[in-house]
Amino acid sequence: MREIVIGGAQLGAIQKADTREAVVDRMIALLQQAKGAGCDLVVYPELALTTFFPRWYIEDSAEVDQWFEHEMPNDATRPLFDAAKAANIAISFGYAECTPDGHHFNTSILTDREANIIGKYRKVHLPGHSEYDTERAFQHLEKRYFEPGDLGFPVWRNMDALMGMCICNDRRWPEVYREMGLQGVELVMLGYNTPSVNSQMSDEGLEKRLYHSDLSMTAGAYQNATWVVGVAKAGDEDGHPLMGGSIIVDPNGYVMARAETEGDELIVHACDMDACAFGKTTIFDFGRHRRIEHYQRIGTQTGVVLPDAWPTS
Ligand code: ING
């Protein structure tokens, strides 16, 4: 049995005025709680160091830059890496990355238990828009502030397991899990910042958004026989509510732990990586069952192309 005790460290609201240092203190408090619960690995949300700033329309590039990290670890985050190393706990968290050559990504990293960064992922599926949208109740400007990720969907060997990452909107796209499933992934870690309301459909309730989040992650887990840990940044950020719903999902698609609040909250589950084996060697033995000669559209076509025989009445 290859058991990894995993903590999902949900973060409550981070206000625009909150400092990185104050947030890192909260992350360390969750890490200490995770140590007390026997965790080996802790997963934090997307953009864990700041408020969800893509809700704000900003034209001044210097003002935008304040939300980005130019190196990792850095002065603000070094205490978190030091605490993780002291606790012998691997961590994963998301942040806004500005590369030395000036590229901007919505990024997530993974460390080993000695706080060495062994994996980096850059969000591929950027929802929202790039210019101010007067039709929306609030803005979602990820296409303005980030470039699409350029690293694909890597899977790393860490702690005697095969681990991958994705971020937020990525969790809604089955291709994401399958790209990692085809590398044998046993644990997909993802953080998310999901508004509690739909900026384009004001009567869409929270229950539906929580259902779609669960549905996306449980399907991805089951259809690729992998654990999935999805961790929210939740709560009211400067009047803009983000939903909670952090969960740990087993390789059969069952939710094994779920957050109950919209604040800082740790969920924990002992995850046996060997529990992936049955699905990977029977119903989802990709090598035996997939027929790639019929899958051309998935890898070559971006949008819908209607059948030309479609009756044009
Ligand atoms: N947030 C949201 C997400 O995918 C969204 C955006 C919400 C898209 C609901 C569609 C429906 O969870 C981020 N940050 O991607």
Residues whose N, C-alpha, C, O or C-beta is under 5 A from the ligand:
A	BS01	ING	P127 C168 N169 N193 T194
